[in-house]
């Protein structure tokens, strides 16, 4: 069998795959409005001003924050506010085929949109002529690394004690097999009619700070996807709050223990 025939056979098999069954369950057993399992930890890197670690499904991501500190080179400084420098990187071993360590167009694009999103959440005007550096390293990737990175970065900024209007909660929503679903995994992203829509908001005001879409949707599909995405973001927000509370409650207990000694 030739390579072309193999590809055609694989394509036919994918087209026959049922991504959402009659019971409303997906290939991994989740319902259409269910997130993958999420675990967030704050303050995991002692040498950073703020940090966070997130496991979102198979995704495993570290985020660190350094600053506010003097913006170097000086010509990049803004006399009226701080600048946010967001650096998104994927480890060479984070995907099945070895990734080139050099940042590609996708890395640069994600760094740009995530940095712009964070700018909306931080009180930048309090720190003129400074830079806030956010470093995100994807250790393992399996769809949704963009929204997971932004979610972790927001926790890391809060952990650094930098004043924020709100956290940023982010999730991907989209369409597979004609059905609107929350938090697509890699198999779903590769569906023939898949549409992926990353969404990020400031939860308390519902202000949109990130909205992208890979594909086309009808207006009614978009409205349904957007509503489902907001619900997902609010679930992620609760996970972020829990992570920060847990970190500081542990610190308080350690201080109390030292005082008692």
Backbone as CSV, one residue per row, in Angstrom:
resi,resn,N_x,N_y,N_z,CA_x,CA_y,CA_z,C_x,C_y,C_z
1,UNK,0.846,-1.202,0.000,0.000,0.000,0.000,0.882,1.253,0.000
2,UNK,0.593,2.189,-0.886,1.397,3.406,-0.999,1.058,4.364,0.141
3,UNK,1.939,5.348,0.291,1.740,6.347,1.338,0.449,7.122,1.120
4,UNK,0.144,7.413,-0.147,-1.073,8.152,-0.475,-2.309,7.358,-0.085
5,UNK,-2.298,6.064,-0.391,-3.432,5.212,-0.040,-3.605,5.097,1.469
6,UNK,-2.482,5.034,2.181,-2.524,4.964,3.639,-3.152,6.222,4.224
7,UNK,-2.779,7.378,3.682,-3.338,8.650,4.147,-4.835,8.720,3.885
8,UNK,-5.251,8.256,2.702,-6.673,8.276,2.365,-7.468,7.349,3.285
9,UNK,-6.885,6.186,3.587,-7.540,5.227,4.467,-7.657,5.805,5.885
10,UNK,-6.590,6.474,6.333,-6.598,7.095,7.649,-7.633,8.208,7.721
11,UNK,-7.743,8.971,6.624,-8.705,10.070,6.572,-10.133,9.537,6.633
12,UNK,-10.396,8.448,5.887,-11.723,7.841,5.900,-12.086,7.345,7.299
13,UNK,-11.103,6.777,7.986,-11.319,6.256,9.324,-11.660,7.392,10.292
14,UNK,-10.946,8.538,10.156,-11.199,9.690,11.012,-12.583,10.268,10.767
15,UNK,-12.994,10.285,9.487,-14.296,10.824,9.150,-15.430,9.975,9.715
16,UNK,-15.190,8.677,9.866,-16.207,7.772,10.398,-16.237,7.791,11.928
17,UNK,-15.207,8.351,12.551,-15.117,8.371,14.003,-16.248,9.212,14.593
18,UNK,-16.885,8.703,15.636,-17.940,9.438,16.323,-17.334,10.156,17.515
19,UNK,-17.261,11.477,17.434,-16.619,12.251,18.477,-17.541,12.507,19.663
20,UNK,-18.846,12.568,19.418,-19.839,12.714,20.489,-20.937,11.686,20.235
21,UNK,-21.109,10.757,21.170,-22.100,9.692,20.931,-23.514,10.150,21.275
22,UNK,-24.468,9.251,21.160,-25.880,9.592,21.378,-26.169,9.978,22.823
23,UNK,-25.313,9.533,23.747,-25.479,9.878,25.160,-24.835,11.229,25.503
24,UNK,-24.226,11.870,24.499,-23.566,13.147,24.734,-22.187,13.029,25.334
25,UNK,-21.588,11.834,25.203,-20.245,11.618,25.738,-19.210,11.659,24.635
26,UNK,-18.049,12.195,24.945,-16.955,12.309,23.982,-16.042,11.097,24.050
27,UNK,-15.032,11.077,23.199,-14.130,9.926,23.117,-13.441,9.617,24.437
28,UNK,-13.140,10.657,25.236,-12.463,10.437,26.517,-13.438,10.303,27.683
29,UNK,-14.734,10.205,27.372,-15.739,9.990,28.414,-16.325,11.252,29.011
30,UNK,-15.826,12.430,28.614,-16.351,13.681,29.154,-17.654,14.082,28.465
31,UNK,-18.461,14.871,29.175,-19.637,15.472,28.556,-19.182,16.699,27.764
32,UNK,-20.074,17.270,26.975,-19.681,18.378,26.099,-19.296,19.637,26.873
33,UNK,-19.751,19.761,28.129,-19.455,20.955,28.927,-18.481,20.677,30.070
34,UNK,-17.705,19.616,29.936,-16.798,19.213,31.013,-15.344,19.497,30.665
35,UNK,-14.629,20.090,31.616,-13.208,20.355,31.452,-12.396,19.097,31.726
36,UNK,-11.198,19.045,31.159,-10.257,18.020,31.578,-9.823,18.331,33.011
37,UNK,-9.223,17.370,33.674,-8.789,17.585,35.055,-7.719,18.673,35.107
38,UNK,-7.877,19.600,36.049,-6.953,20.729,36.190,-6.363,20.750,37.598
39,UNK,-5.042,20.915,37.659,-4.330,21.041,38.930,-3.404,22.254,38.828
40,UNK,-3.541,23.197,39.761,-2.719,24.405,39.747,-2.015,24.547,41.091
41,UNK,-0.725,24.873,41.041,0.059,25.131,42.255,0.749,26.483,42.105
42,UNK,0.685,27.305,43.149,1.325,28.623,43.134,2.590,28.607,43.964
43,UNK,3.574,29.434,43.565,4.803,29.576,44.339,5.700,28.362,44.315
44,UNK,5.897,27.790,43.150,6.687,26.556,43.046,8.170,26.805,42.775
45,UNK,8.534,28.040,42.383,9.931,28.357,42.069,10.434,29.430,43.038
46,UNK,11.251,29.076,44.012,11.673,30.032,45.044,12.521,31.193,44.531
47,UNK,13.187,31.037,43.402,14.066,32.100,42.897,13.338,33.100,41.994
48,UNK,12.079,32.856,41.725,11.282,33.791,40.929,10.468,34.671,41.874
49,UNK,10.094,35.872,41.411,9.231,36.720,42.229,7.840,36.113,42.380
50,UNK,7.415,35.400,41.364,6.135,34.702,41.412,6.184,33.540,40.442
51,UNK,5.454,32.477,40.741,5.497,31.315,39.850,4.251,30.467,40.015
52,UNK,4.025,29.581,39.045,2.884,28.670,39.094,3.173,27.465,38.216
53,UNK,2.554,26.363,38.582,2.637,25.134,37.793,1.218,24.651,37.538
54,UNK,0.946,24.260,36.297,-0.401,23.797,35.965,-0.327,22.470,35.213
55,UNK,-1.219,21.576,35.575,-1.468,20.353,34.824,-2.909,20.438,34.339
56,UNK,-3.069,20.434,33.038,-4.402,20.563,32.442,-4.536,19.429,31.437
57,UNK,-5.220,18.363,31.853,-5.197,17.168,31.020,-3.769,16.668,30.973
58,UNK,-3.251,16.472,29.782,-1.856,16.037,29.634,-0.879,17.206,29.675
59,UNK,-1.353,18.425,29.480,-0.480,19.596,29.498,0.192,19.758,30.857
60,UNK,1.484,20.041,30.833,2.240,20.339,32.051,3.075,21.587,31.766
61,UNK,2.812,22.656,32.533,3.387,23.962,32.199,3.872,24.677,33.457
62,UNK,5.050,25.307,33.350,5.620,26.132,34.405,5.602,27.597,33.971
63,UNK,5.241,28.473,34.903,5.261,29.912,34.617,6.008,30.627,35.730
64,UNK,6.880,31.566,35.367,7.605,32.357,36.367,7.527,33.828,36.009
65,UNK,7.553,34.669,37.039,7.470,36.122,36.852,8.649,36.774,37.558
66,UNK,9.293,37.716,36.861,10.426,38.448,37.418,10.167,39.940,37.211
67,UNK,10.179,40.689,38.295,9.910,42.120,38.204,8.749,42.518,39.109
68,UNK,8.352,43.797,38.988,8.858,44.817,38.069,10.325,45.160,38.358
69,UNK,11.088,45.324,37.286,12.496,45.670,37.403,12.857,46.607,36.260
70,UNK,14.029,47.196,36.344,14.443,48.175,35.327,14.380,47.570,33.935
71,UNK,13.756,48.307,33.028,13.639,47.849,31.645,14.961,48.064,30.923
72,UNK,15.543,46.959,30.471,16.814,47.015,29.736,16.633,46.262,28.418
73,UNK,17.052,46.819,27.277,17.681,48.131,27.057,16.748,49.296,27.447
74,UNK,17.318,50.396,27.827,16.556,51.524,28.353,15.601,52.136,27.334
75,UNK,15.947,52.000,26.042,15.057,52.607,25.045,13.711,51.879,24.953
76,UNK,13.621,50.682,25.564,12.348,49.954,25.559,11.418,50.418,26.674
77,UNK,11.951,51.182,27.634,11.155,51.614,28.783,10.076,52.606,28.387
78,UNK,8.975,52.556,29.114,7.872,53.499,28.914,7.783,54.361,30.174
79,UNK,7.918,55.697,30.039,7.912,56.563,31.234,6.563,56.638,31.938
80,UNK,5.525,56.099,31.325,4.184,56.190,31.896,3.682,54.873,32.509
81,UNK,4.297,53.765,32.118,3.811,52.477,32.640,4.866,51.383,32.432
82,UNK,4.640,50.256,33.085,5.524,49.096,32.912,5.218,48.424,31.578
83,UNK,6.192,47.687,31.061,5.959,46.880,29.864,5.951,45.403,30.294
84,UNK,5.140,44.612,29.613,5.054,43.183,29.895,5.773,42.431,28.782
85,UNK,6.749,41.616,29.161,7.479,40.798,28.186,7.148,39.326,28.462
86,UNK,6.318,38.780,27.608,5.823,37.404,27.789,6.577,36.493,26.832
87,UNK,7.192,35.452,27.373,7.978,34.526,26.559,7.427,33.112,26.706
88,UNK,6.772,32.626,25.641,6.188,31.284,25.607,7.130,30.352,24.858
89,UNK,7.519,29.274,25.522,8.418,28.305,24.885,7.899,26.888,25.102
90,UNK,8.141,26.039,24.135,7.816,24.631,24.248,9.112,23.833,24.306
91,UNK,9.237,22.956,25.297,10.428,22.112,25.406,10.527,21.204,24.183
92,UNK,11.726,20.844,23.830,11.923,20.005,22.637,11.207,18.667,22.767
93,UNK,10.994,18.214,24.008,10.369,16.907,24.251,8.877,17.026,24.573
94,UNK,8.292,18.192,24.388,6.908,18.421,24.803,5.875,17.862,23.826
95,UNK,6.303,17.526,22.616,5.415,16.984,21.587,6.020,15.686,21.037
96,UNK,5.210,14.834,20.388,5.714,13.537,19.906,6.958,13.631,19.033
97,UNK,6.972,14.565,18.089,8.151,14.763,17.247,8.973,15.918,17.817
98,UNK,10.275,15.693,17.958,11.142,16.684,18.597,10.930,18.074,18.004
99,UNK,10.684,19.033,18.913,10.464,20.405,18.473,11.782,21.163,18.398
100,UNK,11.924,21.975,17.372,13.090,22.848,17.257,13.096,23.825,18.438
101,UNK,14.187,23.897,19.193,14.225,24.793,20.361,14.111,26.270,20.003
102,UNK,14.399,26.604,18.767,14.276,27.995,18.340,12.798,28.386,18.270
103,UNK,12.413,29.569,18.818,11.008,29.985,18.770,10.497,30.088,17.329
104,UNK,9.370,29.464,17.073,8.759,29.520,15.751,7.695,30.601,15.697
105,UNK,6.998,30.682,14.564,5.962,31.710,14.405,4.852,31.539,15.438
106,UNK,4.515,30.270,15.746,3.452,30.007,16.715,3.862,30.478,18.112
107,UNK,5.103,30.211,18.511,5.600,30.649,19.820,5.558,32.176,19.935
108,UNK,5.977,32.841,18.879,6.007,34.306,18.880,4.593,34.871,18.955
109,UNK,3.686,34.256,18.206,2.287,34.714,18.196,1.635,34.534,19.566
110,UNK,1.839,33.361,20.189,1.254,33.109,21.502,1.856,34.053,22.545
111,UNK,3.158,34.292,22.475,3.808,35.238,23.385,3.173,36.621,23.270
112,UNK,2.891,37.031,22.052,2.319,38.360,21.803,0.897,38.482,22.370
113,UNK,0.025,37.528,22.036,-1.375,37.654,22.454,-1.530,37.473,23.967
114,UNK,-0.713,36.593,24.559,-0.786,36.389,26.012,-0.232,37.605,26.767
115,UNK,0.840,38.193,26.243,1.382,39.399,26.856,0.395,40.548,26.812
116,UNK,-0.277,40.721,25.681,-1.282,41.777,25.546,-2.461,41.536,26.475
117,UNK,-2.821,40.256,26.676,-3.913,39.936,27.597,-3.545,40.316,29.029
118,UNK,-2.316,39.986,29.435,-1.872,40.304,30.798,-1.808,41.808,31.045
119,UNK,-1.488,42.560,30.006,-1.431,44.014,30.143,-2.777,44.585,30.587
120,UNK,-3.856,43.929,30.184,-5.197,44.397,30.541,-5.517,44.129,32.010
121,UNK,-4.806,43.189,32.620,-5.114,42.780,33.993,-4.249,43.471,35.036
122,UNK,-3.072,43.965,34.637,-2.109,44.520,35.594,-2.211,46.047,35.645
123,UNK,-2.036,46.619,36.837,-1.989,48.078,36.990,-0.595,48.551,36.585
124,UNK,-0.356,48.617,35.288,0.971,48.937,34.752,1.408,50.359,35.092
125,UNK,0.449,51.269,35.230,0.773,52.675,35.464,1.468,52.893,36.816
126,UNK,1.414,51.910,37.685,2.076,52.039,38.996,3.583,51.797,38.919
127,UNK,4.056,51.318,37.789,5.475,50.958,37.671,6.093,51.508,36.379
128,UNK,6.195,52.837,36.228,6.792,53.401,35.012,8.268,53.030,34.875
129,UNK,8.716,52.960,33.639,10.123,52.667,33.311,10.600,51.290,33.763
130,UNK,9.674,50.371,33.954,10.068,49.028,34.388,9.542,47.974,33.411
131,UNK,10.009,46.751,33.619,9.561,45.617,32.805,9.118,44.485,33.733
132,UNK,8.065,43.808,33.341,7.596,42.607,34.032,7.807,41.448,33.067
133,UNK,8.742,40.582,33.421,9.075,39.455,32.545,8.317,38.206,32.975
134,UNK,7.610,37.608,32.029,6.843,36.392,32.287,7.398,35.295,31.382
135,UNK,7.883,34.237,31.994,8.459,33.119,31.252,7.565,31.900,31.413
136,UNK,7.177,31.305,30.302,6.319,30.119,30.339,7.014,28.990,29.582
137,UNK,7.159,27.857,30.241,7.796,26.696,29.629,6.800,25.543,29.596
138,UNK,6.477,25.081,28.389,5.563,23.953,28.222,6.388,22.669,28.245
139,UNK,6.193,21.864,29.270,6.947,20.619,29.423,6.277,19.466,28.681
140,UNK,4.965,19.497,28.620,4.205,18.465,27.912,2.986,19.135,27.316
141,UNK,2.723,18.899,26.038,1.651,19.598,25.342,0.659,18.623,24.725
142,UNK,-0.631,18.933,24.915,-1.667,18.122,24.289,-2.937,18.933,24.129
143,UNK,-2.898,19.930,23.271,-4.044,20.804,22.959,-4.368,21.728,24.134
144,UNK,-4.561,22.998,23.829,-4.937,23.962,24.858,-3.775,24.521,25.648
145,UNK,-2.544,24.358,25.150,-1.390,24.866,25.906,-1.403,26.392,25.977
146,UNK,-2.008,27.039,25.008,-2.093,28.508,24.989,-2.917,29.015,26.178
147,UNK,-4.121,28.451,26.353,-4.993,28.922,27.430,-4.472,28.464,28.786
148,UNK,-3.864,27.292,28.836,-3.282,26.808,30.093,-2.115,27.697,30.508
149,UNK,-1.309,28.130,29.543,-0.165,29.002,29.826,-0.613,30.351,30.373
150,UNK,-1.643,30.928,29.764,-2.153,32.221,30.212,-2.761,32.104,31.608
151,UNK,-3.457,31.004,31.855,-4.053,30.763,33.172,-2.968,30.665,34.241
152,UNK,-1.902,29.914,33.954,-0.798,29.763,34.903,-0.053,31.080,35.093
153,UNK,0.145,31.817,34.001,0.861,33.090,34.080,0.130,34.084,34.975
154,UNK,-1.196,34.114,34.894,-1.981,35.023,35.732,-1.807,34.684,37.210
155,UNK,-1.767,33.402,37.536,-1.542,32.975,38.922,-0.138,33.373,39.372
156,UNK,0.832,33.228,38.482,2.212,33.590,38.808,2.351,35.083,39.067
157,UNK,1.670,35.910,38.282,1.712,37.369,38.487,1.098,37.715,39.844
158,UNK,-0.031,37.086,40.171,-0.659,37.321,41.472,0.264,36.864,42.597
159,UNK,0.940,35.744,42.392,1.867,35.218,43.394,3.041,36.165,43.614
160,UNK,3.408,36.920,42.570,4.506,37.891,42.681,4.088,39.138,43.454
161,UNK,2.805,39.257,43.780,2.327,40.413,44.526,2.150,41.654,43.684
162,UNK,2.084,41.498,42.381,1.897,42.633,41.475,0.412,42.992,41.441
163,UNK,0.045,44.248,41.690,-1.370,44.629,41.717,-2.076,44.344,40.381
164,UNK,-3.229,43.683,40.481,-3.986,43.306,39.282,-5.450,43.719,39.432
165,UNK,-6.074,44.058,38.321,-7.513,44.313,38.318,-8.282,43.032,38.602
166,UNK,-7.747,41.948,38.083,-8.364,40.636,38.249,-7.399,39.594,37.697
167,UNK,-7.634,38.351,38.021,-6.922,37.267,37.357,-7.438,37.139,35.931
168,UNK,-6.703,36.421,35.104,-7.202,36.069,33.772,-7.489,34.577,33.773
169,UNK,-8.714,34.233,33.448,-9.102,32.831,33.335,-9.356,32.544,31.868
170,UNK,-8.816,31.433,31.398,-8.853,31.161,29.968,-9.193,29.701,29.702
171,UNK,-9.878,29.464,28.595,-10.257,28.109,28.206,-10.492,28.090,26.699
172,UNK,-10.384,26.911,26.110,-10.685,26.768,24.683,-12.051,26.104,24.531
173,UNK,-12.800,26.565,23.583,-14.099,25.986,23.259,-14.155,25.856,21.750
174,UNK,-14.961,24.954,21.242,-14.989,24.800,19.791,-16.060,23.850,19.311
175,UNK,-15.927,23.438,18.067,-16.906,22.547,17.449,-16.220,21.285,16.942
176,UNK,-16.817,20.149,17.247,-16.363,18.879,16.678,-17.584,18.084,16.240
177,UNK,-17.523,17.539,15.063,-18.608,16.682,14.571,-19.959,17.389,14.657
178,UNK,-19.946,18.732,14.421,-21.177,19.515,14.441,-21.680,19.868,15.824
179,UNK,-20.906,19.535,16.875,-21.326,19.787,18.253,-20.380,20.766,18.930
180,UNK,-20.939,21.734,19.655,-20.134,22.689,20.407,-19.691,22.040,21.715
181,UNK,-18.367,22.038,21.975,-17.827,21.388,23.168,-16.824,22.295,23.865
182,UNK,-16.618,22.003,25.137,-15.677,22.757,25.965,-14.357,22.014,26.096
183,UNK,-13.256,22.743,25.985,-11.917,22.211,26.277,-11.549,21.024,25.379
184,UNK,-11.250,21.321,24.123,-10.903,20.273,23.160,-9.565,19.624,23.492
185,UNK,-9.490,18.303,23.331,-8.202,17.622,23.447,-7.585,17.481,22.062
186,UNK,-6.437,16.819,21.964,-5.716,16.756,20.682,-6.503,15.998,19.612
187,UNK,-7.129,14.883,19.976,-7.926,14.130,19.001,-9.067,14.969,18.457
188,UNK,-9.696,15.752,19.327,-10.817,16.595,18.904,-10.351,17.752,18.036
189,UNK,-9.206,18.329,18.372,-8.649,19.406,17.550,-8.372,18.935,16.120
190,UNK,-8.073,17.630,15.955,-7.730,17.076,14.648,-8.949,16.544,13.894
191,UNK,-10.150,16.728,14.441,-11.366,16.279,13.761,-11.522,17.021,12.434
192,UNK,-12.134,16.384,11.421,-12.249,17.005,10.093,-12.918,18.383,10.094
193,UNK,-13.943,18.578,10.933,-14.664,19.861,10.928,-14.343,20.694,12.169
194,UNK,-13.235,20.392,12.845,-12.925,21.036,14.125,-12.708,22.538,13.986
195,UNK,-13.246,23.283,14.953,-13.002,24.715,15.089,-12.582,24.951,16.537
196,UNK,-11.461,25.633,16.724,-10.912,25.873,18.056,-10.968,27.360,18.367
197,UNK,-11.530,27.722,19.523,-11.673,29.135,19.879,-11.138,29.383,21.292
198,UNK,-9.878,29.805,21.434,-9.345,30.169,22.745,-10.005,31.458,23.250
199,UNK,-10.364,31.458,24.532,-11.062,32.595,25.130,-10.461,32.893,26.493
200,UNK,-10.203,34.177,26.759,-9.694,34.582,28.062,-10.451,35.805,28.554
201,UNK,-10.811,35.812,29.849,-11.596,36.919,30.400,-11.061,37.351,31.757
202,UNK,-11.466,38.569,32.185,-11.319,38.997,33.571,-12.633,38.581,34.238
203,UNK,-12.622,37.559,35.063,-13.863,36.928,35.530,-14.888,37.843,36.192
204,UNK,-14.449,38.816,36.983,-15.416,39.633,37.720,-16.189,40.606,36.846
205,UNK,-15.593,41.031,35.746,-16.279,41.962,34.842,-16.676,41.313,33.523
206,UNK,-16.172,40.095,33.290,-16.386,39.349,32.040,-15.760,40.065,30.834
207,UNK,-14.796,40.966,31.093,-14.106,41.646,29.988,-13.255,40.644,29.220
208,UNK,-13.344,40.675,27.911,-12.589,39.739,27.071,-11.191,40.296,26.838
209,UNK,-10.178,39.492,27.148,-8.793,39.913,26.925,-8.093,39.014,25.904
210,UNK,-8.725,37.899,25.566,-8.193,37.013,24.528,-9.362,36.361,23.806
211,UNK,-9.364,36.454,22.498,-10.391,35.782,21.697,-9.818,35.519,20.310
212,UNK,-9.627,34.255,19.994,-9.131,33.849,18.691,-9.997,32.711,18.169
213,UNK,-9.935,32.457,16.881,-10.714,31.351,16.347,-10.016,30.758,15.134
214,UNK,-9.828,29.452,15.189,-9.193,28.719,14.102,-10.285,27.974,13.331
215,UNK,-10.862,28.634,12.329,-11.955,28.041,11.565,-13.145,28.976,11.514
216,UNK,-14.252,28.471,11.011,-15.463,29.281,10.849,-16.628,28.652,11.600
217,UNK,-17.485,29.528,12.141,-18.706,29.090,12.811,-19.878,29.940,12.344
218,UNK,-21.065,29.376,12.408,-22.276,30.167,12.187,-22.511,31.026,13.426
219,UNK,-23.309,32.089,13.265,-23.529,33.011,14.385,-24.110,32.292,15.594
220,UNK,-25.093,31.404,15.368,-25.697,30.703,16.496,-24.704,29.751,17.171
221,UNK,-23.790,29.186,16.368,-22.754,28.319,16.938,-21.791,29.135,17.784
222,UNK,-21.423,30.306,17.272,-20.516,31.182,18.022,-21.144,31.609,19.346
223,UNK,-22.405,32.013,19.324,-23.085,32.447,20.542,-23.098,31.328,21.589
224,UNK,-23.381,30.107,21.127,-23.415,28.965,22.038,-22.017,28.658,22.572
225,UNK,-21.024,28.729,21.683,-19.640,28.457,22.088,-19.147,29.504,23.078
226,UNK,-19.489,30.754,22.823,-19.051,31.839,23.703,-19.648,31.676,25.104
227,UNK,-20.925,31.373,25.171,-21.584,31.174,26.468,-20.955,30.002,27.226
228,UNK,-20.687,28.920,26.504,-20.061,27.745,27.119,-18.637,28.071,27.577
229,UNK,-17.940,28.896,26.782,-16.580,29.299,27.137,-16.544,30.132,28.411
230,UNK,-17.505,31.036,28.573,-17.579,31.853,29.793,-17.784,30.961,31.015
231,UNK,-18.666,29.970,30.875,-18.899,29.025,31.973,-17.611,28.282,32.321
232,UNK,-16.877,27.875,31.298,-15.614,27.179,31.518,-14.589,28.064,32.210
233,UNK,-14.503,29.335,31.791,-13.562,30.279,32.402,-13.848,30.457,33.892
234,UNK,-15.132,30.493,34.250,-15.482,30.661,35.659,-15.084,29.436,36.485
235,UNK,-15.139,28.267,35.885,-14.665,27.054,36.573,-13.148,27.105,36.772
236,UNK,-12.441,27.579,35.740,-10.983,27.720,35.837,-10.625,28.751,36.906
237,UNK,-11.405,29.822,36.987,-11.180,30.882,37.975,-11.202,30.325,39.395
238,UNK,-12.126,29.437,39.669,-12.213,28.830,40.992,-10.950,28.023,41.311
239,UNK,-10.415,27.337,40.305,-9.175,26.578,40.487,-8.007,27.514,40.796
240,UNK,-7.965,28.666,40.134,-6.897,29.638,40.374,-6.966,30.191,41.796
241,UNK,-8.172,30.545,42.224,-8.369,31.081,43.569,-7.946,30.050,44.621
242,UNK,-8.348,28.814,44.405,-8.003,27.738,45.344,-6.482,27.569,45.451
243,UNK,-5.784,27.659,44.304,-4.329,27.498,44.303,-3.644,28.602,45.110
244,UNK,-4.092,29.843,44.936,-3.490,30.964,45.661,-3.819,30.892,47.154
245,UNK,-5.051,30.535,47.487,-5.430,30.402,48.894,-4.602,29.321,49.586
246,UNK,-4.419,28.214,48.890,-3.670,27.097,49.459,-2.223,27.495,49.719
247,UNK,-1.629,28.231,48.783,-0.234,28.640,48.942,-0.055,29.537,50.163
248,UNK,-0.931,30.517,50.311,-0.771,31.463,51.409,-1.241,30.901,52.746
249,UNK,-2.177,29.979,52.729,-2.584,29.332,53.982,-1.444,28.456,54.511
250,UNK,-0.706,27.812,53.596,0.451,27.011,54.002,1.534,27.887,54.610
251,UNK,1.779,29.060,54.002,2.790,29.980,54.515,2.416,30.477,55.909
252,UNK,1.125,30.773,56.110,0.663,31.253,57.411,0.870,30.181,58.482
253,UNK,0.585,28.939,58.125,0.760,27.839,59.074,2.229,27.643,59.441
254,UNK,3.119,27.822,58.449,4.562,27.687,58.705,5.035,28.783,59.666
255,UNK,4.576,30.028,59.424,4.959,31.161,60.291,4.455,30.936,61.710
256,UNK,3.205,30.490,61.839,2.633,30.239,63.163,3.414,29.160,63.899
257,UNK,3.811,28.108,63.144,4.582,27.024,63.742,5.921,27.506,64.253
258,UNK,6.589,28.393,63.476,7.876,28.941,63.891,7.739,29.819,65.122
259,UNK,6.632,30.587,65.186,6.407,31.459,66.338,6.150,30.656,67.610
260,UNK,5.430,29.554,67.466,5.130,28.702,68.617,6.396,28.034,69.176
261,UNK,7.342,27.737,68.270,8.595,27.139,68.710,9.432,28.116,69.522
